[in-house]
């Protein structure tokens, strides 16, 4: 049964009095997906809040039973709010809210790399809605989000890319819900497709040696930076002599793929990499590119750096194991590519018994979950670990 509650701050000490977190009452009810949820009623009077809570639960039950749509739900909530003398839900259109969300991300300092990943998701979602994109945000239904997600798969997007798109749509609707623009998040009830099989594997040392034997000096440098520092291809191609401190044996750079646009990573140079840099001719100016023929080039497209590296792999006789078979449009995922060198770097640290905290700091990963996908323990490391476990039989 629906109920209303006040939310309080956690006391700083046992004797301190509790303080209200908000002047509004919160409704506690069972949502359409069966979960018990708390939602702000925006009401400061208990009587009004109780009426809103009861209506929220009644409408959520009807949605669960398939009696009416999310659009009807929002219409009912708006009428209820108006009846108790409160502002109705916003009439902002889906297109306007999504575009303003994207602009807000840019204003708050999201990197260009991050924005370039968000923008196609927003555009594709609005296209999938058709004329409905100009209607109120509250009219978007679970089926609309499912249509978008299924369309991404049908267009040839991989499971990871499609799941990322769905997570962005969920995030936008969560912002809308917190702002009181919508009462429910229709994307929460859409299940992501499985991402099993779409994981990179690391290069073996002999494969890296084969690549280095074919590579020119600049490609050899990029490969060594990835293998010994975990630097991504785009970041390696942008390096200049300003980024290098040979006296301190470090490289300092801004990673393109970072949540914080101002994030800076300083990594210690491996001895092999430092020796390699010592042999390179110094640039004419402090900002001279470290690898002139790679500098300023993109990683994508047929003439991009990634495909040039793939051709080098082919010449070295290195097979590229494929991921889940791709049908229809879209790019076939392969488990070996330049980014696999980053997997090699992190796995080498793990196999050398470097702690997870240190590995994460060096790699610049944002979470343990992300970091775990880069760790591939070899058999010798596993044998060493198992040798520490005592026998159970005498």
Steps between C-alpha positions, in 0.01 A plus 500: 500500500629845411634715781678833542821574685741775592868456418751600766872565502711243682598649841869585534496364856270295719374807685442720198145568388387373164466762229266487203668435166205648314187699574304265272324176592612187315259235371588136561317263265542198274596611149389342172807272493418359845769687693417703809617854423513843665402802293480866597139621494603868491234549768574658837157413644451141612138477376597600146802268508282202607257562213788514253656181643174306470452616141860409411450147630161457329638609165817291538279195565298569183820529296620168643170338403510657154186707558644825368810657355775706657359804316166452680691460825671837457170661401337370820789617716490846341125526564551389860773758560280769353209388719701534821630840395852401392693560174429237236773293336707687245381517140854512359544293183723194485722660235549820701576317825752261342680779314512718812638202696779468242574873515510480880761225480715726283461796738598286799831403342444162333785427260456518123560125486215438744266739320579335166375171650184655650389702199432208256296326770283809550456551123417133435249490784319810372494357146354174632213695661402667173227764544474402866832676568318833491237380750530528880782302660243330724339332197805279430408141584691182580419376148656815352826432681487130403452602138812718519707227667387231254569739213859548616555123486326471162729776367800282578608657830684261731345399835736729692421801278125434515513459879693828528229677299229366729695608810520857363123512441447371854728770637311778322165377631643469852597867483148581379348304787716674760397835355132407515458506120382136493375266771642176358809397303378290202854381423536323836278214387690433176748214530844538348622239251772261611861615450654152536795436272582864419829521692853573390787261561861606564790458260762242586857626532612316185219670302615842619856415396372401154321834466806697611717320243273631220417845638680819407645710781180699560267201509751318722478791745119497502500122560749530787297781662189280488679186619699666781269792597156388385455813285219486244580545131342847467688626807831353383464668159450842665812488719757776462840546663328729753329191643831327566731553796802279441679625811208389717421207267129589470236581240217742587191535281124563495322178401237557233272237653450638849193594707672818616606725212780640721636160603877465464696176523868481586648157430847369573693390193613139484877470453455352150276792400737758649796347313297515178418870549864582575588375150240716321612830345377791711230718346572844359270657760366396843156434349639295209307171453664192642375298200454748209345255250236391754432842650166661413357188337175340611473140613185413300419461127683292242806729498498540877765384747300200626472343155867572431585307816271213393685477168824483697357213706404317182853544362642362826280189464293577811146360486214716625247281686148630438239569766131422463417450132363820347194471278379782279649847530762609749862438584618151589658496846850349515670400822845619391576860402717788615292533818605143589843643580335685790361166616853357476640785709246457783519119489880516521467705820246254642720202414789675676281511817454880488200581719165592344504848656838581346396355163183710495692817584756437226236409240272792593191280521190650663377183673593145602237369259667668202846397617407133543431467125868576428648237732595168337700281737739252337525135608823553695335769714203271565734211593692729737175607667366145532828379651423721801174314572558209745384145428190370678610133504800378691 
